[in-house]
Amino acid sequence: MQSFPINFAALAVAAVSKTVIGMIWFAPATFGSRWIRYVQCDPEELKRGLPKALLADVIANFVMAYVLVHAAHYAGAANAGQGAAVGFFNWLGFVAVATLFSVTFEKRPLGLWVINNGFHLVGLVIMGIIVTVWK
């Protein structure tokens, strides 16, 4: 694998920004109430597990940003539009198609897939822009 300098501050900001997007996306005022109905979980139980879930989310988002910076580098992305495209195509090729099985085989509601994947789409596009522009 080709070695190149990585801006770890950009990775951290990208990871935290996706977590913040998730906090907004899944808030009750946006898609949170509908998401809770789809997954049929207790809101109080969710609140109790939130600290552990947020820590896992930030770590996972950091890994995602690390992989995305490599994808942006190998794609030759040099500006915000190209970074957004890298985020979009990584979402389309790896997240959207992989999670579609939850609808087709697990018989989960399409609305749940749309909410979850909308979050990942927006998050990956923003992360792609951050890791591409902030070198």
C-alpha positions in Angstrom: 0.0 0.0 0.0 1.3 3.4 -0.9 2.3 5.6 2.0 1.3 9.2 2.3 0.9 11.8 5.0 -2.4 11.7 6.9 -3.9 14.6 8.8 -5.1 13.0 12.0 -6.8 16.2 13.2 -8.9 16.1 10.0 -9.8 12.4 10.8 -10.8 13.3 14.3 -12.9 16.3 13.1 -14.5 14.1 10.5 -15.3 11.3 13.0 -16.8 13.8 15.5 -18.8 15.6 12.8 -20.4 12.3 11.8 -21.3 11.6 15.4 -22.8 15.1 15.7 -24.8 14.6 12.5 -26.1 11.3 14.0 -27.2 13.2 17.2 -29.1 15.6 15.1 -30.4 13.0 12.6 -31.7 10.7 15.3 -33.1 13.4 17.6 -36.8 13.1 18.3 -37.5 16.3 16.3 -35.9 14.9 13.2 -36.1 11.1 12.5 -35.6 9.8 16.0 -39.2 9.2 16.9 -39.9 7.3 13.7 -36.6 5.4 14.0 -37.6 4.3 17.6 -41.0 3.0 16.3 -39.3 1.1 13.5 -36.7 -0.6 15.8 -39.3 -1.0 18.6 -37.0 -0.2 21.5 -37.5 1.5 24.8 -36.3 5.2 24.7 -35.2 4.9 28.4 -33.1 1.9 27.6 -31.5 3.9 24.7 -30.7 6.8 27.0 -29.0 4.4 29.5 -26.8 2.9 26.8 -26.0 6.2 25.1 -22.5 6.9 26.7 -21.2 3.5 25.6 -22.9 3.8 22.2 -21.4 7.3 21.5 -17.9 6.1 22.4 -18.3 3.1 20.0 -19.7 5.5 17.4 -16.8 7.9 17.6 -14.3 5.1 17.3 -16.1 3.5 14.4 -16.4 6.9 12.7 -12.6 7.4 13.1 -12.0 4.1 11.4 -14.4 5.1 8.7 -12.6 8.4 8.2 -9.2 6.6 8.1 -10.5 4.4 5.3 -12.1 7.3 3.5 -8.9 9.4 3.5 -7.3 6.5 1.7 -10.1 6.3 -0.8 -9.9 10.0 -1.4 -6.1 9.8 -1.9 -6.3 6.9 -4.3 -9.1 8.6 -6.2 -7.0 11.7 -6.6 -9.7 13.9 -4.9 -8.5 17.4 -4.5 -11.5 19.6 -3.8 -14.8 19.5 -1.9 -16.8 18.3 -4.8 -14.5 15.4 -5.4 -14.4 14.6 -1.7 -18.2 14.5 -1.6 -18.1 12.2 -4.6 -15.7 9.8 -2.8 -18.0 9.8 0.2 -21.1 9.2 -2.0 -19.6 6.3 -3.9 -18.2 4.7 -0.8 -21.7 5.0 0.7 -23.3 3.6 -2.5 -20.9 0.7 -3.0 -20.4 -0.4 0.6 -23.1 0.9 2.9 -26.3 1.2 0.8 -26.0 -2.2 -1.0 -24.7 -4.1 2.1 -27.6 -2.8 4.3 -30.3 -3.4 1.6 -30.3 -7.0 2.7 -32.0 -5.9 5.9 -35.0 -5.0 3.8 -35.0 -7.8 1.4 -34.0 -10.8 3.6 -34.8 -9.6 7.2 -38.1 -8.0 6.1 -37.3 -4.8 7.9 -39.2 -1.7 6.8 -37.9 0.3 3.9 -38.4 3.4 5.9 -35.9 2.2 8.5 -33.4 1.6 5.7 -34.0 5.1 4.3 -33.5 6.7 7.7 -30.3 4.8 8.5 -28.9 5.2 5.1 -29.7 8.8 4.8 -27.6 9.4 7.9 -24.7 7.4 6.5 -25.0 9.1 3.2 -24.9 12.6 4.7 -22.2 11.6 7.1 -19.9 10.0 4.5 -20.3 13.0 2.1 -19.4 15.4 4.9 -16.5 13.2 6.0 -15.3 12.9 2.4 -15.2 16.7 2.1 -13.4 17.2 5.4 -10.6 14.6 4.7 -10.1 15.8 1.2 -10.0 19.5 1.7 -8.2 19.6 5.1 -4.8 18.1 4.1 
